[in-house]
Amino acid sequence: MPALNVTFTDDEMAILRDQAAKEEVSMKTLAHDAILAEVHRRKVTAAAIRTARISRGLNRRLATK
């Protein structure tokens, strides 16, 4: 299975350890889930921006009626 090595500062590792403990998950699970959630968020944001750009003209026409 592919893997990814990510480097963190000591302070960042402490934050990750604390959060993993609060969520009662491993640091590996916390990092995995956080990365996938961020990628999903970015895709949704990009789609929303594209949709708003494409719909701009239609929205203007609808607003003037």
N, C-alpha and C positions, 0 to 999 in steps of 0.2 A: 504494500500500500504506500502511495507517495506520502512524503512528509515535508514539513516546512520548519526550518530553524529560524526563530525570531529572537533578536537580541533586545534586552531591556536593561535599563539602568537599575541600580539597587532600589531606588525609590519607587520606580514603576513596578518592580517585582513585589515589593511590599504591598502596594495598592492591589495588585492582582491576587496575592495570597489572601489579603483581608476580604476581598470581594468573593473569592472562591469559597472561603470559610463561611461567609454570611449566607451564600446560596447553597452551601453544603454540596458542592461539586468539586471535582478535581480542577486544577489549573488548566490542564489540557482541555477539558470539556468547556470550561469558561472561555478560553481563547478560541476554540473551534466555533462555538456558538456565536460569540461576539463578532468574529470575522464574517461568518455567513450572514448574520443579521445586518451588518453594515453593508455588505455587497447587495443584499436585497433592498435595503433602504435607498442606496444609490440608484439602483435600477428603477425603483418606483418613482423617485424624484425626477430622474431623466425622462421617464415616460410622461409624467405630469407636465413637465416643462414643454415637451414636444407637443402634447395634446393642447396645451394652452396656446402655443404658438400657432398651431394649425387652426384652432377654433377662434382665434382673435377676430378675424373678419366677420364670421358668423355671429359671434357674441355682440359685436358692434351693431350689426344690422338688427338683431333681436332687441337690443336695448333701445333703439330709436323707434320702435313700433309701439 
